[in-house]
Amino acid sequence: MLKQPHITEKSTDLTKVNQYVFRVFSNTTKAEIRKAVQDIYGVHVEKVSKIKMPGKKRRRGRQIGWRSGYTKAVVKLRKGEIIEVLPH
């Protein structure tokens, strides 16, 4: 279900409003994401949003290829609950 936490500058700003971003498999449903986060981290999930990021065109010399797209999920937790996703 969950691949890994998606750690970027924007996702670390979202932690201040109790939202956490994870990379997920593209065929995972919102209900499966909710259950996985609740089981792994022991928190209560209020809302799950899925975002499908498109692949991007990349060049290496003359050759043109595509970088794969991916799916990420933004998980909103109940007020007062936190997840430690950033390495210390």
C-alpha positions in Angstrom: 0.0 0.0 0.0 2.4 2.7 1.2 5.8 2.9 -0.5 7.5 5.6 1.6 6.9 9.1 3.0 7.2 11.7 0.3 9.6 14.3 1.9 9.8 17.7 0.2 9.7 21.3 1.3 6.0 21.5 0.6 5.2 18.2 2.4 7.1 19.3 5.5 5.1 22.5 5.5 1.9 20.4 5.4 2.9 18.6 8.7 2.2 21.9 10.5 -1.5 21.5 9.5 -1.6 17.8 10.4 -1.2 16.5 6.8 1.3 14.0 5.7 2.3 12.9 2.2 3.2 9.3 1.2 4.0 7.7 -2.1 1.6 4.8 -2.8 1.0 2.2 -5.4 -1.3 3.5 -8.2 -4.0 0.8 -7.7 -4.3 1.4 -3.9 -7.7 2.7 -2.8 -8.3 5.5 -0.3 -9.8 3.1 2.1 -6.7 0.9 1.9 -4.4 3.9 2.5 -6.5 4.9 5.5 -6.2 1.4 7.0 -2.5 1.1 6.4 -1.7 4.5 8.0 -3.9 3.7 11.0 -2.3 0.2 11.4 1.3 1.3 10.9 1.4 4.5 12.8 -1.5 4.0 15.3 -3.3 7.3 14.5 -6.8 8.3 13.4 -7.1 9.4 9.8 -9.8 12.1 8.9 -9.3 12.4 5.2 -7.2 10.9 2.3 -6.6 12.6 -1.0 -4.8 10.9 -3.9 -2.8 12.8 -6.5 -1.6 11.2 -9.7 1.7 12.9 -10.8 2.5 12.6 -14.5 5.7 11.4 -16.0 8.1 14.0 -17.4 10.1 14.1 -20.6 13.8 13.7 -20.1 16.7 14.0 -22.6 20.1 12.3 -22.5 22.0 13.7 -25.4 19.8 13.2 -28.5 17.7 10.5 -26.9 14.4 11.5 -25.5 12.7 9.4 -22.9 10.1 9.6 -20.2 10.5 9.4 -16.4 7.7 7.4 -14.8 4.8 9.0 -13.1 3.8 8.2 -9.6 0.8 8.4 -7.2 1.0 10.2 -3.8 -1.5 10.4 -1.0 -2.1 13.3 1.4 -3.4 12.0 4.7 -5.0 14.4 7.2 -4.9 13.3 10.8 -7.2 14.0 13.8 -6.2 17.2 15.6 -3.4 16.7 18.1 -2.0 13.5 16.5 1.4 13.4 14.8 3.6 11.0 12.8 7.4 11.0 13.0 8.3 10.7 9.3 11.4 12.8 9.1 14.7 11.1 10.0 16.5 12.7 12.9 
